[in-house]
Amino acid sequence: MFTDRTGSDGRRGRPTGLARVAGVIGCAALLVSGCGGSTATPLASTPAASAIAPSNAASAQAPSAAPSDAGYTGPAATISYSIWGDPAEIKNQQAVVDAFHTANPKITVKVTVSDWDTYWDKLQTGIAGGDAPDVFAMDGPLFPDYQSRDVLLDLKPFIDRDGYDLGQLADQAVGDFTTPGGQFGLPRDLNVIALYYNKKMFDTASIPYPDDSWDWAKLTEVATKLTLKGGDGKVTQWGFFTETSDMENYWSSLVWQNGGDILAPDHKSTVLGSDQAVGGIQHLQDLIWKDKIMPDAASWPTDSGDAFEQGKAAIEADGSWLVATHQAAGIDLGIAPLPKGPAGQATSINPTGAVVYAKTKNPDASWAFVKYLASPAAQTKLMELRASLPANKEVLAGPYSSSFDGAKVLADALTYAHIKPSFKGYDEFATTLQTELDANVFEANKETVREAIDKVLPALNSILSGQ
Amino acid sequence: MTANGRRRARTGGGPLGGEGRWALLFLAPTIIGLAILSAGPILATLAISFTKWDLLRAPQLVGFDNFVALASDDRFLKALRNTAFYTVVSVPLGMVIALLIALALNQTIRGIAWIRTAYFLPVVTSTVAISLVWSWIYSPDSGPLNAVLGFIGLPPQKWITDPFWAMPSIVAMSVWQGLGTTVIIFLAGLQAIPQEYLDAASVDGAGAWARFRNVTLPLLTPSIFFTGILALIDSFQVFDQIYVLARPGRPSDATVTLVYTIYENGFQNFKMGYAAAAAWILFLIVAVLTIVYFRLQNRWVHYQ
């Protein structure tokens, strides 16, 4: 009835998962012990010059002189770590934190979990009051809004001091937290968009499962066959389902598959007005109103839950954060790449990072923890949630890809993924754009995508240029 | 009693001589609380409203820019309209229904205490919990409301996601939720009406309607006045219902309200100065309406 609200929309956060898959995959467990040591990086030879940073000056937070690759050697410290997500998730996070504490007995980490909205309210008021968590989770698209306001600690000096190899983490995910000359966080996990299908419904209809040869036309063709109606003409089974309330869930991928893009490279204007971008979104509008193979968002608001998860839709395009809940719902789940568009294959990738508060009193301990979160040991534990993909390449290619049926499809999607747009003013941009699209394109068929986009273009561009 | 107390306090001496000071002492927590927790932030908000402030860095003074920009902000103006609609419909509707229920509950029948409690339950239940239940009731696909409509042969509606039905749906939920408070105040008011007045009216030949119209209703006007002001102020601040019901999609232009835009600008768009300006406009609207309301009370409120 009320599905997990945090995970129901791409932007509103991934780490969810009502079901905890208890069994630890053997090979993964082996890797925890086998790879735990591989986080150790070569001895740093360039300790930062000035040891003690003047308090208050955010930019002056410098790493302590002591290289910490052999484990944290500073004074005993307690740091706070805030994340958004399901309260049930705290157990998994606590396991990661406990393991960190075992490896670094001098550092104690206190975890706080909030729901998506509360998380950001608390964070902003905390920062305004000069009292934010030492380490906190950061959503890729919102990163510039925080980084540009000088509230995050540049980790570059620590990375240089420890000789930390950023190459061990997924490149696009790292890039989301990189600025010219700085690195303001490490990716903790990431999510991609893929195609889910209900194997049972395909078997019943004797239709072969989706594969990487699928394109837009094929999806429409098969989903039409799988849309079933009762005697009263009411749809009893939808062929297709996705969420339209955020670009990440599907429509940004359609824009890229059609050769379009969301923003101009300088992030000062939007290119959603191009025929390619409009055509991509138009494809989604057609699936709802022309092909009638998926419910419109007003008839199936997010509160009603995920039609696919409820066994009322045969195919769904949506995020990798849904794997655990789909499986827990008893769906015979298949995972395939998104259908290709006229310009080829594309999907969306969105990382969550761990960042450090600029005014933290314990920069060294915080860095040690951020580094640990990206390590194979922590990543292997996080991946058991199936709420996201690990950001660590080694874990991604190894234990993760074989951890469940379809995991490899998700991992391979990184090769053709576009990063979810990340820029200052993201929230305001998204609200302005989606309010228009929701009301007149996705929830009601009042305007063509061209009309809707042309209507909001000036407002979108003024948000972007005003930042 | 107040008159007595005042006289005693003024004359001093006597066992109750320090009553005035005691009253102040007991009021102190409230007064201090109001001064620090309300007056402080209200003034701070006024100062912030003249700045451009993203909450994370130092604010910059911008004079009246925020107020000027609000005047041409479509979403803000829609929120203003929606909030006005919500108030105009929900306040009178809630009071009329509450009055009818209070009259019905003003009986001495078995189990009346339980029935009264039942009406008060929604008041002490969190709005978030209530909104979640209502979002299920309104669910276009599996909600009981559409099931009932289907049963009597009417077409299903989209309710919250339908621009036409969205606001009425939220009003219906809020009225239901707010009933308890109003009913309990009306009940107290009804029970404070001396039976002699009603008996005297009966003796004079007044029927049930005439007794209600000429005795009960006039004597209830203080309660009506009091609940009216509470409902008015409350309804201008409608937020929780919108926050939960109109999410996790975001409130459409049909459901966005004043306080929601304040929240949206302050915490999502990094425009705390702009949000503060909007908050002050809300404050001024409520203040003016409250003053007008108080001024008008001599015309229709009868104190015994």
Chai-1 contact restraints between the chains, C-beta under 6 A:
chainA,res_idxA,chainB,res_idxB,connection_type,confidence,min_distance_angstrom,max_distance_angstrom,comment,restraint_id
A,M1,B,W136,contact,1.0,0.0,6.0,A-B,restraint_1
A,F2,B,L132,contact,1.0,0.0,6.0,A-B,restraint_2
A,R5,B,P248,contact,1.0,0.0,6.0,A-B,restraint_3
A,S8,B,P248,contact,1.0,0.0,6.0,A-B,restraint_4
A,D9,B,P248,contact,1.0,0.0,6.0,A-B,restraint_5
A,R12,B,P248,contact,1.0,0.0,6.0,A-B,restraint_6
A,D121,B,F267,contact,1.0,0.0,6.0,A-B,restraint_7
A,Q124,B,L55,contact,1.0,0.0,6.0,A-B,restraint_8
A,Q124,B,F267,contact,1.0,0.0,6.0,A-B,restraint_9
A,I127,B,L56,contact,1.0,0.0,6.0,A-B,restraint_10
A,A128,B,L55,contact,1.0,0.0,6.0,A-B,restraint_11
A,R149,B,D54,contact,1.0,0.0,6.0,A-B,restraint_12
A,R149,B,L56,contact,1.0,0.0,6.0,A-B,restraint_13
A,R149,B,R57,contact,1.0,0.0,6.0,A-B,restraint_14
A,V151,B,L56,contact,1.0,0.0,6.0,A-B,restraint_15
A,S245,B,G249,contact,1.0,0.0,6.0,A-B,restraint_16
A,A298,B,K158,contact,1.0,0.0,6.0,A-B,restraint_17
A,A298,B,T161,contact,1.0,0.0,6.0,A-B,restraint_18
A,S299,B,P140,contact,1.0,0.0,6.0,A-B,restraint_19
A,W300,B,D141,contact,1.0,0.0,6.0,A-B,restraint_20
A,P301,B,T161,contact,1.0,0.0,6.0,A-B,restraint_21
A,T302,B,P248,contact,1.0,0.0,6.0,A-B,restraint_22
A,T302,B,G249,contact,1.0,0.0,6.0,A-B,restraint_23
A,D303,B,S135,contact,1.0,0.0,6.0,A-B,restraint_24
A,S304,B,S139,contact,1.0,0.0,6.0,A-B,restraint_25
A,S304,B,D141,contact,1.0,0.0,6.0,A-B,restraint_26
A,D427,B,Q268,contact,1.0,0.0,6.0,A-B,restraint_27
A,E428,B,N269,contact,1.0,0.0,6.0,A-B,restraint_28
A,T431,B,R250,contact,1.0,0.0,6.0,A-B,restraint_29
A,A439,B,S252,contact,1.0,0.0,6.0,A-B,restraint_30
A,E443,B,T161,contact,1.0,0.0,6.0,A-B,restraint_31
